Amino acid sequence: MLRLRSSFGEIVIGTILIAIGTVWAVGAGGYGLLGEGGRLAPGTLPFACGVALAITGVFITAKTLFGARIDSDPDHELDESEAIATAESGAEQSAPDLGSGASDKTPVLTRLSTAARIRALPAAYPVGTVLLFLAVGLLLMPLLGFAISFALVIVAILRFVEKQALRTALLVGVVTSLFGFLLFEVLFNLPLPEPFFL
């Protein structure tokens, strides 16, 4: 019961995803799913996204409900205070010794130097960092074009948030951008925002 109560938010999110996905899929059906000659119609992609959203919501809700029954074994259940104590002890062991001036109660992020804090921000606030990179990418789009801006956003997210090697981040960014070009411009014949490559 404790696990189910703590997972109430996941159940709500799953239910919301099911509702939004269903409404989206039904609404997209009004635009048509297939056009003349078997071509994609304006409602095809929104319909597929709505179905995918609803299925994701079903999986989240089912995992939460059925996972709560499986995980309700009291021998394997970790008390919240035990989990916090375990996390704090792990942070204390991995935190650098900064001398007697640092209080044990001070969060690790505030005990670091300014440069170390800046490097730690993407890990501390990954969602905010991704949103910042997306905003910068949108601002760069008129200057650099869609493909280059998109590739730079992917490289930045992989490098700074996901801590991937620079070579891997560059490779994934370039391949993803080229794949987007081939998929939309060549295969689907759908124009992407101009200028694509500037």
N, C-alpha and C positions, 0 to 999 in steps of 0.2 A: 504493500500500500504506500509506503514511503517513496519508493521509486516512481510509482504512478503519479503521486502528488508532485514530485519534483520534475516530472516530465510533462506536466500539463501544458507548458508553453509549446513543446514540440507537437502535441496533439492539436493545439489551436492552429499552429502554423501549417501543419499537414492538411487540416480541414480547410483553411483559407486557400491553400494552393489547389486543392481539389475544386473548390467553388470557382476560383478565378480561371483555372484551366478549362473547366466545363463551360463557363460563360464565354470564354474566348473562342473555344472550338465551335460552339453553337453559333456565335456571332459571325465567325469566319465562313461558316457554311453558306451564308447569304451572299457572299461574293463569288461563290462557285469554287469548286475544287480542281476541276480540269477544264481547260479551254478547248478551242478548236484544234483538231488534229492531235489530241493528247498532250498539248502544251500545258504548262503550269498556269493556273488562273491566279488572280490576286488573293484568293482566300486559301491557297494551298499551304503556304508557309505559316500563316497565323493559325490555321487548323492544326498543323503538325506540332507547333509550339504549345498550343492549348492542350492537346492530348498529352504531350510530354510533361507539361506542368501538372496535369491531373494525376498522371501515373506516378510522378515523383511524390505528390501529396499522399497518394495511397500507400506508397512504400514507407514514407516517413511515419505516417499514422500507424500502419501495421507493425513496423519495427518497434515503435514506442509501446504499443499496447501488448504485443506478444513478447517483446524483450523484457517488459516489466515483470511478466509472470516467470520467465526463465531466470531473470536476475534476482528474484525475490528470495533466494537462498540466504538465510541469515549468516551462514558461515563465510560467504563470499561478499557480503555487503559491507562497504566501508562507510563508517560514520563520517559526516561532513567535517567535524573537528579533526578527526584523524587524517583526512585527506589534506586539510589545510596545514596541519603540523608536518606531514610528510613533505609537502611542497616547500614549506618554509625551511625545513632542515636541508633539503636538496639545494635551495638557493643559497643558504649560508655556506654550504660546503663548496659551491662553485663560485661564490662571490670573492673578488680580490680583497686582500687585507689592506685597508686604507689607513691603518694606524689607529691611535686612540681617539682621534677627533670624530670618527664616524660612530654614530649610535647604532646599536643592533636593531632598533625599532625603525630606523630610517629606511625607506625603500631603496633597493639597489640602484634604480635609475637615477635617484637624486644624489647618490654618493659618487657618481662617475664624473669625469671631467667633461667639459663642454663638447669636445670632439667625440668622446666615447658616447655621450648622450645622443648626439646627432646620428652616429652610426647605429645606435640601438633603437632609434625611433621606428624604423620600418617593422622591426620585430615586435615592438611594444604596441604599435597601432597599425596593424596590417590593412584593415579596411580603409582607414583614413589615408594611408599611403597610396593604396590602389586608386582611390577617388582623386587624390591629388595628381597622380600620374595621368589619369584619364582626362582631367581638366586641362593639364598642360598639353596633352596630345591634341585635344580639340582646339586649343589656341594656336598650336603649331600647324594645324591642317591647312589654313589658307596660304601659309608660307612654304611649307614643304610638300604639300600634297597628301592625299589620303594614305597611300601605301607606305610612305616613309614615316609619317606620324604614327600609323598603326604599328609598324615594326618597332619604332622607338619605344612606344608604350609597353609592348610585350617584352622587349629587352630590359627595360627598367624594372618592370614587375618581377621578371624572373631573376634578375641580378640582385636587386635590393630587398625584395620581400621574400622570395623563395631561396635566396642565397645560392643560386646556381652559378657555375663557372661562366666567365664572360664569353668564352667560345660557344658554350651550349646555348646561352641566352641569345647571342647573335644568330646562330644557326636557326633556332626555333623562330625568332622574329622574322628573319628573311623568308624562311620556308612558309610560314603562316601567311605572310603578306602576299607572296606569289601565289599560294593556293587560293586565297581570297580573290585575287585578280582572275585566275584561270576559272574558278568556279562561277563567279558572277558575270564577268565581262565576256568570257569566251563560251562557257557551257550554257549558262542561262540567258545570255545576251541581255543582262540587266545592267544599266550604267551605274557605276559607283560615283560618289561625289567628285566633282572636278575641282582642281586638276588632280588626276590620279597619281601621276609621277612627277607633276609640275610642269 
